[in-house]
Amino acid sequence: MFGKMLTVLQLIGVIAISRFSFCAVRIPGNITLGGLFPVHLKGAENCGVFDANGFQRMEAMIYALQEINNNDELLPGVTIGATLLDSCKHDTHALDQAMSFVTSTRIEGDLTCRDGRPPGGYEPHQPTIGVVGAASSPVSAMVANILRLFKIPQVSYASTSSELSDKSRYGYFLRVVPPDTYQAQAMMAVVKEFGWTYVSTVASAGNYGEKGIEAFKNLTRDTDVCLATSEVIGRDSVDADYDQIVEYLNETAARGVVVFASEHDTERLLAAVQRANLVGRFNWVGSDDWGNKYTPVENYKEVAEGAITLSHSADQDNGFKEYFLSLDPYNHITDTRWFKEYWEATFKCKFSASHSRIGRSMNDTEAKQQQGICNGTESLSKETFRHEGKVPFVIDAVYAFAHALHLMHSNVCNGIRGLCSAMQNIDGSELLQYLNRTTFEGKSGSVRFNRDGDRPGSYQLYQYRKSSDSTFEYVPVGTWDDQLVINKSLLHWGKFNDKLPGSICVAPCEAGLITQMLHTDRCCWICIRCQPYQILQDEFTCANCSKYKMPSKDKSTCVDIDDEYLRWNEAFSIIPAALSVVGIFFTMFTIIVFIKYQNTPVIRASGRELCYVLLSGILLTFVSPVVILAPPSDIICGLRRIMLGIPLVISYSALFTKTNRVYRIFNSGKRSVKRPQYTSPRSQIVICLLLVSVQVFVTVAWLLIHPPAVTREKAEWNRVIIDCSASDLAEVTSLVYAMFLVLLCTVYAFKTRKMPENFNEAKFIAFTMYTTCIVWTAFIPIVVGTASTDYKIQQCLLCLSVIVSASVTLCCIFVPKLYIVLLAPHKNRKQPGVVLNSRMQKSMGGSMDSKTNNGDVRLARPIPSIGPTSYTASSDVDMKEEGSSDFDEDDFTRRPPDHDILRALNSMDSTRV
């Protein structure tokens, strides 16, 4: 079976050789190595435009062979030749090229003449014992499948796909560069170092790109890095495909883009970004195929600015640099057509049309675009020369074969100089064993192979940026060798004002906000603000504070809420307190005036005893707002209950007693001359105290049933109000009795509204009651309505209602008297012409026209009304005991009373206390 397969492959090789008239560089030697280099890029069919980097790699192998062949200590007496072919970065084309490696000597045994003799004059090529290359992973994978069948070892200088580490499929494949698993680790280290948590990826289709990104994706599982989108560039993508990929990248919030793509795909991707006018939108992290190459970024410098790229750690080889700069297009060991293509691309000129070359030939239009004709006198300089990054690895790959052959020569040739018979036909599997044992210091550092044929990872990091002279260049900024070492001071982010750009899905939530993760992506979330009464229990959870606590400013813990109550320095307290002080002052002033002028006719006629009771109630009413506004405590709460109802009841009990007495006196006077009972001052005081005792009893019962206490009520999440335990309904209920007395006073004031002008105090009482009813009628709905808004407004309105009630009573009842006593003293004296009993009549020498009836009042003559009306109050008609020399409070104006009033006065005179 295997023999048949070899025969088929040999026939394929013959066909391939006959189909392609390709260029090749053949270097003679005792031992022949193969080489695959991308001298041209991939074209529409096979080969495209010339690739200067691939050509430089090929020259690096020629340079390495010259060094080895000139070194007597390495393979003494043995020269290594080579067959160097162009892969054109195309896997199928490279496979066709590689067929020459497996058919060069194996076809010789099958070629005979018709007579059975070997062909005369035919010199077959040296057998290819090993192959250096290829560059890209897809090409290497394709070639490795064929070379494995013929046991030809292969050492790649640039293929990094992790798939090639599978020895069950690629048993004869080795490489002097680390696999992409290491490169993915290095790129992940860069992403994490920059603090990026949300990135996109772009990969070339095939082993290199897709396997590299797959390794990168696997690393994200153990980190906090998420992928926004992963795009793959197809093998035959056109510009529209690249534009679509850029559109997808732009739709995400990620700024960082990890590029695991070939050099050619990278260039076209940057071109698509420039077409989309998204310069500066993305921050690139490029793989080693981008590395420090200028070809992908030559025309897209602004797009690529700031890119971090990886290249395998290797120092530039000055020997190769000198070798390359000494080359001449007319005197070169290689096929001069390839070198002349390099010359034309470097100096932008064109050789004469007689110089043919492989790949795409220039047409007339392109020729006109050249700056001139190449004459070969141009010279390469250090300024124009750019050292290709993979050159040291090409040299190391060649040296790997040389050292392996040297070990084999030492073991099998027994010190014989030159190629001994044991090495005439080198077995590929045996050579592979020597390769796996090879260790040496190469141009890129220590070279050795692990059991998978891979070299341990080590990378140099570059940043593509604008230099001080406004030119763009790759600047080394760090290394990766299992650990990332990066010098951030060397980083330059020109388009971001030298500030490290971020790449996140959502900015971290601010203080006081929790993170709610989205189901679609663990790196994307929405920030939700905790409720004002909640703290941040952790990054994702809000927690409620207890009843009387609130969150701290940083939302980290709960703190006690300061107790709130109506304080003295607030406007809601200052205004009622100031009015209370004014009311207390004027009430005390009135009391002092009454005490000082208590024997004057006006004071005596006003019913001094009830006036003092009324003034006491008014004084306590003015004091009650001070108690209401005081900071709550158990004692203050008890005083509030007392001061809320009792002062008002004292005031309205006195007014009710006054109005009731006047009404009874004048109402009975119309029917009888007998004085009504319980109209004396002592009786009035007793009646008043009995009325007040009802409120005292209710208040004491309230205090006993529900003892006063201070309560803490959480009005809002950040407000705790301390107040007395009494509810608004209880407070209003405690005023019901006072309101009842107000209603009775109003009724009696209305009934006595038609009193004679002599008894005009009833009118003042009536006005007082009308005003009080209006105030308290408005107070109840206001208190109920403000209960749910602000307790400060409610307490302030309660105090103002109490103050208004007391002020109305003080002004309407006592201000007229104070006016007469202080400002109109001429009215505060007894008027002549009034006889109150028979003894007064005899002493005054008058005569009584009416009939005497046990001290009946008799008028000697009509007294014309002169001067202003009297000060006499309706309740001030009382008589002294017989024998008294003082004039009683029963003073009247000169206007004669009518018949009903006389009967009432006679009745009053006949009654004694």
Summary of the structure (lengths in Angstrom):
residues: 913
radius of gyration: 59.2
end to end distance: 151.6
largest distance: 196.0
contacts: 3030
relative contact order: 0.07
helix: 45%
strand: 15%
